[in-house]
Amino acid sequence: MAAPEPDPGRAPGTGSTPRTTAETGNIPGSAPDPDPAPEPLTVPSMSAGPDFVLRPWEMSDLPLVREASLDPYIPLITTIPAPYSEAAAEAFVRRQWERAATGAGYPFAIVRSRDRRPVGAIGLWLRELPEGRASLGYWLTDLARGQGVARAALRTVTGWALRDLGVPRLQLYIEPWNTASARIAEDIGFRREGLLRGWQQVGDERRDMAVYALLNNDGPVDGRAVAAH
């Protein structure tokens, strides 16, 4: 598991960029033009290899929320409700829809192809896109761990974000003890850049996070060029 979900809220969409005084035509000293409302995002469905699919969240995913709520770690780094209630789970799913609707990012459910069972989640978050960077986070239920699910999902979203969306820089935040997630990130091409001390609140304490990054021009992801040069 890597990086938590951001808090719900409005965030720039893929088409938003900072505007200068010259671009907006503002007269110095006058009130600035209001920022345009972020555009809603359409979360696509994508194949993550032969065994898994990434798709938008559905209200039928409540059993996945219930399973994740029982995990000792997932509720600490996400907004998964614990203890579980159906009302809280429905609110969680609606938050995923809201994140896409407000341009905050692309939340995906990870679904097993053979029986359409959801087993986890991955998100591409765009809060810092005006500065040329976006972050990724994912979690899996215990049932899906150790089967290559995280690697397939992360590789799929990473390649899509760099090639199709043209995001200049992708970031992952991973706790130093989580060697499995670190290995997956490095296998895909992310590079560890440093340790952020006390970076994030996890449960009742501040935790260190190692930051991993992959640039649009770093090289191939899964054997294909990241971006046209």
Secondary structure by P-SEA (a helix, b strand, c coil): cccccccccccccccccccccccccccccccccccccbbbbbbbbbbccccbbbbcccccaaaaaaaaaacccccccccccccccaaaaaaaaaaaaaaaaaccbbbbbbbbccccccccbbbbbcccccccbbbbbbcccccccccaaaaaaaaaaaaaaaccccccbbbbbbcccaaaaaaaaaaabbbbccccccccccccbbbbbbbbbcccccccccccccccc
